[in-house]
Amino acid sequence: MGRGATRALLVVAALLVLVGPPLAVAPWFGWGAAPGKEQDFVVNKGDSLAKVASRLQAQRLVRSGGQFRLLARLLGDDRPVQAGRYRLAPGQPWGEMLQTLQDGRVERHSVTIPEGWPSIMVAERLRAIPDLTGDIDVPAEGSLLPDTYAYEPGEPRAAVLKRMQGAMDKALADLWPKRTARTVVKTPAEAVTLASIVEKETGKASERRTIAGVYSNRLRIGMKLDADPTVIYPITQGKPLGRRIRRSELQRDTGWNTYVKPGLPKGPIANPGRDSLKAVLDPGETDALFFVADGSGGHVFAATLAEHNRNRERWYAIRRQRGEM
């Protein structure tokens, strides 16, 4: 008797033992069952099918671990189950459940790092995720690319952090060769530093290239950048200051403070996104040297100090109306 015929006879024999053919295979195909609420199910490295089947019964995901194991051997394939955390539901077809475990379709989560976040806040967010393991140091400022990253429960925080850093390395490798003649940055590191300032200065995507153009103009003629976020960074490591900047802080040479001397600060003040990196590598064509808030979430730009002073007085008038001054 051939192997296929023997397998078929075994299937028939098993189904006859299990109450009757229709009822015996119903759980495998999910006939007449409505899936219940999903729950976590963990397969540890090296777990056998028998151990998995027993745990499925213990968590009431299947009504009989023995029946699940028998049907898995008769109707499934011989692939091993994969280690990981899964989301399974009572009433789910057992055949689908086994395939999920064999394919390694583990539960996936994601963490989003907003553009312009400093590294200290990225580390805090990763440490606050209970499904991740191990501790991490605060990574180098500007070394991470803000984005949404998938992770598996139980994965080391360091592994997720490494993916973020790899994404920044890749972004710089992709964008640096595409820089235009208008950029003033001489290295990828300088691009990250200037992009971090642009990122912190505006939340409007439409303004990024113009602000990058303003700062490029200033750097080109040796004019100070006078960027408030560079004053705040050494005070809070990039977190919101929560108050107005003091005059003494504007005068303090911290290495980042661009009110003290011209040129770029000694390093990034945040983790810039891809669009801000693009902006400093291809800044907008503008003769503007100044900008100030316009009261609507954006900025108004000026080429001369006299024009800038008028724009600033209008901004102060708006703030006085709001009771902010």
Secondary structure as UniProt FT lines:
FT   HELIX           3..17
FT   TURN            18..19
FT   HELIX           21..29
FT   TURN            30..32
FT   STRAND          39..43
FT   TURN            45..46
FT   HELIX           49..58
FT   TURN            59..60
FT   HELIX           65..75
FT   STRAND          84..88
FT   TURN            90..91
FT   HELIX           94..103
FT   STRAND          109..112
FT   TURN            115..116
FT   HELIX           119..127
FT   TURN            130..131
FT   TURN            141..142
FT   STRAND          148..151
FT   TURN            153..154
FT   HELIX           157..175
FT   HELIX           176..178
FT   TURN            181..182
FT   HELIX           188..201
FT   HELIX           205..207
FT   HELIX           208..221
FT   HELIX           228..236
FT   TURN            237..238
FT   HELIX           247..250
FT   TURN            258..260
FT   HELIX           274..281
FT   STRAND          290..293
FT   STRAND          299..302
FT   HELIX           305..321
FT   TURN            322..323
//
